[in-house]
């Protein structure tokens, strides 16, 4: 291309939207270093800090979702949408993108609406096995829909769907174990458990882990426990007496490549990004799907691994009673860890980000 490619990437709200968006941006920059990329997010959401941390500019819209109960904020929802679409239109006219990418989340809708009304090529990336509301509403307006699971034609026009897998930061699988153990101050002669409840944390995993701290110390197990922001003060207080035994509560883990490299077993929610990362890193895992998601899609995500013998499933309602029995059993069974690791690697789609960028460039040309 004679002029640098100009791309807007919109959406966010959780790491499950943000990290795939950053992976797409990184791949674009790797191929076409002059590419100009602008992110558009929702003010007050985590993308407004995570995206700049990744080295990209982001502009915020004053947009949020509808509350499930009747609140004054709901009465303002149409006004916020109108203002956000108008601001998104101004951003598009000023930035003049060649293509717009929507990854889901509140900010994705106004930007895609503004872009498609101006006939700008647009692409949706859907991470989950159950499509998000924004993506379903805008599917007929965009040119391409990149999905991670089979059977998505029940949500989207079949002729627009491309099965790509989820974009995952490829460096997530490049962590060196020796470096990881040194980085976190862990003992190479002990087993290490990694607990991640998603970028915002998970109440069930946090409560179960807090109750198991003494058991983990007695078993000689080390712990990296990503709590999320809300529970961190309490987790830090509870884990404080166990730090000498390498049981650590962490609000957020930036170096997830090293966290995965250090871990022998991972306990995780079953968000689309988490599942994709587990496949790529080949980690033995216990999945505890969140029940607080549309159409129970995390259980569907988890079953895509469990049905192939690639992970263990514990339901949220049984986690308090059973999770750490299963975790300690798996930590003590090296052969089973290896079986799970081998099978989960077979499900990885390491080229997902490259395929999405291929589709994006093809969409511009067409």
C-alpha positions, -999 to +999 in steps of 0.1 A: +000+000+000+013+034-009-001+052+022+002+037+057-028+016+067-052+033+091-072+010+115-097+017+143-102-011+168-132-007+191-145-025+221-134-037+255-148-040+290-128-072+300-095-087+292-114-112+270-121-084+246-090-062+252-062-088+248-075-102+214-077-066+202-041-059+212-030-091+196-046-080+163-029-046+165+005-062+173+002-085+142-007-055+120+023-036+133+045-066+128+036-070+091+031-033+083+052-012+108+038+021+095+002+011+103-016+038+122-039+023+149-065+040+171-084+022+198-118+033+209-131+022+243-156+030+270-146+056+296-141+041+330-135+006+317-102-013+319-092-008+283-085+029+291-054+018+310-046-016+295-044-004+259-020+025+266+001+000+287+004-020+254+017+011+236-014+022+217-035+054+217-071+051+229-101+074+229-130+069+253-168+071+247-193+078+274-212+045+269-223+017+292-247-012+291-283-014+302-288-023+339-309-054+346-330-035+371-348-002+365-323+026+373-319+063+364-289+053+342-312+032+320-333+063+311-301+080+299-291+050+278-306+062+245-290+096+250-256+080+257-259+058+226-268+088+204-239+109+217-215+080+214-225+073+178-221+110+170-186+112+187-176+079+169-187+095+136-164+125+143-135+102+152-140+083+120-141+114+098-110+128+115-090+096+115-102+083+081-097+046+087-093+021+059-110-006+081-127-008+115-125-039+138-151-045+165-141-070+193-173-067+214-181-046+244-199-014+249-178+008+227-179-015+197-215-007+188-213+030+182-181+027+163-193+000+140-226+018+135-208+050+125-183+031+102-209+009+084-231+039+078-202+055+060-195+023+039-161+018+056-150-019+055-157-034+089-149-068+107-162-084+139-142-107+160-164-129+182-145-147+210-172-169+225-193-199+216-224-178+223-223-145+204-225-112+223-255-089+218-236-061+201-221-085+176-254-102+168-271-068+162-244-056+139-236-088+120-256-079+089-239-046+086-202-057+086-183-075+058-166-103+078-171-121+111-142-140+125-152-167+151-135-192+174-161-220+174-180-241+149-218-237+146-219-199+148-242-197+118-271-198+143-260-162+153-245-148+121-250-149+083-232-180+072-215-164+041-197-138+064-183-163+089-146-173+089-135-199+115-102-185+128-099-193+165-092-165+190-063-141+187-039-148+216-007-130+224+017-156+210+043-146+235+020-160+262+035-195+254+072-183+252+078-179+290+110-195+303+104-216+334+137-207+351+131-170+345+095-174+357+105-190+390+131-163+396+106-135+387+080-147+412+105-159+438+094-195+436+112-227+446+120-250+416+116-281+438+080-274+447+047-277+426+031-244+416-006-237+412-018-207+392-054-194+399-069-169+375-105-157+376-103-135+345-092-099+343-118-088+368-114-117+393-139-143+403-157-145+437-161-183+438-124-189+430-113-163+455-134-177+483-124-213+476-087-203+474-088-183+506-102-213+524-075-236+510-044-216+519-035-237+549-041-269+529-018-257+502+010-248+527+006-282+544+010-299+510+041-279+501+024-263+471+032-227+459+005-204+447+001-175+422-034-162+429-047-134+406-076-120+426-089-090+406-091-055+420-122-058+443-110-088+463-073-080+464-072-061+498-089-091+516-068-117+497-036-098+505-045-098+542-054-135+542-023-146+522+001-124+542+010-150+568+018-175+540+042-155+518+072-171+534+058-204+519+055-188+485+017-184+485+011-150+468-021-130+462-017-107+432-042-081+420-033-085+383-005-104+366+010-085+337+036-112+329+011-140+322+038-157+300+059-162+331+029-172+352+020-200+328+056-210+325+058-214+363+026-233+368+022-270+369-016-268+371-040-239+364-074-232+379-094-208+357-127-195+346-136-206+311-138-173+293-129-176+256-095-160+260-086-182+290-095-213+271-074-202+241-044-194+262-046-228+280-046-245+246-016-225+234+004-229+266-005-266+269-013-264+306-031-290+327-062-271+340-093-272+361-120-251+346-148-235+368-172-218+343-189-186+355-227-191+358-232-153+354-228-151+316-253-152+287-266-186+278-240-202+301-215-199+273-185-205+296-197-240+303-199-245+265-163-232+262-151-255+289-169-286+274-150-280+241-119-290+261-134-315+286-152-335+259-117-342+244-100-351+276-081-319+276-093-303+309-111-310+342-145-294+349-158-284+383-191-265+384-193-232+402-218-245+427-195-274+436-163-254+437-163-246+474-165-283+483-146-300+456-122-276+438-091-280+460-096-318+465-093-320+427-064-295+425-043-313+451-050-347+434-040-333+400-009-316+414+002-350+428-004-369+395+023-360+370+012-386+345-024-371+343-009-336+340+010-347+310-021-363+294-041-332+298-012-311+285-008-332+254-045-332+245-050-295+251-021-285+229-038-304+200-067-279+202-046-248+199-050-224+170-017-206+171-022-189+137-056-173+147-043-137+148-025-140+115-056-154+098-078-126+112-053-100+098-053-118+065-091-115+064-089-078+074-065-070+046-086-090+021-117-071+032-099-037+024-089-049-011-124-061-019 
